[in-house]
Each structure stands twice: as structure tokens, then as C-alpha cells.
Amino acid sequence: MTAKTMAVRHNATARRYEMDTDHGLAIAVYDEQGGRMIFTHTEVPPADEGKGFASRLVGAALADARARGFKIVPACSFVVAYVRRHPEHGDGH
């Protein structure tokens, strides 16, 4: 698999975004509070770390959340760092 063929999907039941990788499942977990989507945890299989998969996952998750009208609240260190590098995804946090 390559990053181009890995689709990010929203698993509303589990309150997370998911992406299959060669070594397992990458996830971005969130909580919803009113009109806010609070991203609390991001995880990529250890063998896939450093390959840009978490950035692809989080970018797609934040874009989807924004398209659905949610305010983004980064509460996970990876999402905080991602929003700092890509301020167009943040809400000024």
C-alpha cells in the first residue's frame, strides 16, 4: 500500500477516523461536544511511524470535521503539532 491508495474513513460508532496501512490500523480518536470535535488521540502502527500516514489521516479527518461544520479542538500532541504546521485546519488554538 502507498499513501495514495490508503483511504481515510469515518467510523462514527467508534468516534474515530481510520486508515488501513500495511501493518495495521491508523486511528485519530475524537470526542464530540456540541459543535466541537475534540481530537484526543492519534495512533499509527509502530512499523508505519515516520512515513507520513498520521499526517494524511489527521489532514483528512480535520477536513471532514470542518466540512461537517465542526469546530476543531486539538487535544492530542500530534494534532496540536499538525495544526501548527497547517493553520488552515485550526480554529486559532
FENDA-V992314 format. One record per residue. N is the residue number from 1. RES is the residue in one small letter. PSI is psi as a letter, one per 40 degrees, with the letter a starting at -180 (999 if undefined). D_CENTER is the distance of its C-alpha to the mean C-alpha in Angstrom with 2 decimals. Layout:
# FENDA-V992314
n,res,psi,d_center
N,RES,PSI,D_CENTER
N,RES,PSI,D_CENTER
This chain:
# FENDA-V992314
n,res,psi,d_center
1,m,i,18.87
2,t,i,17.54
3,a,d,14.26
4,k,d,16.12
5,t,e,16.80
6,m,h,13.53
7,a,h,12.29
8,v,h,8.93
9,r,i,10.18
10,h,h,9.78
11,n,g,11.79
12,a,d,13.15
13,t,d,15.74
14,a,e,13.58
15,r,f,11.21
16,r,i,8.04
17,y,i,6.18
18,e,i,8.11
19,m,h,9.53
20,d,h,13.06
21,t,i,14.33
22,d,d,18.00
23,h,e,17.79
24,g,a,15.80
25,l,h,12.49
26,a,h,9.09
27,i,i,6.96
28,a,h,4.29
29,v,i,7.31
30,y,i,8.58
31,d,i,12.19
32,e,h,13.90
33,q,h,16.92
34,g,b,18.94
35,g,e,17.21
36,r,i,14.41
37,m,h,10.89
38,i,h,10.54
39,f,h,7.40
40,t,e,9.61
41,h,h,8.54
42,t,h,6.66
43,e,h,9.22
44,v,i,10.60
45,p,h,14.25
46,p,d,16.60
47,a,e,18.30
48,d,e,15.26
49,e,i,14.41
50,g,e,15.23
51,k,e,14.89
52,g,e,11.95
53,f,d,9.84
54,a,d,7.02
55,s,d,7.40
56,r,d,7.68
57,l,d,4.69
58,v,d,2.56
59,g,d,5.97
60,a,d,6.45
61,a,d,4.36
62,l,d,6.11
63,a,d,9.03
64,d,d,9.47
65,a,d,9.49
66,r,d,11.86
67,a,d,13.87
68,r,e,14.42
69,g,e,15.85
70,f,i,13.66
71,k,h,13.88
72,i,h,10.77
73,v,h,11.53
74,p,h,9.81
75,a,e,11.47
76,c,i,9.92
77,s,d,11.65
78,f,d,9.04
79,v,d,7.14
80,v,d,10.84
81,a,d,11.85
82,y,d,9.38
83,v,d,10.66
84,r,d,14.07
85,r,d,14.02
86,h,g,12.78
87,p,e,14.51
88,e,e,14.42
89,h,e,10.96
90,g,i,12.40
91,d,f,15.19
92,g,e,17.45
93,h,999,16.15
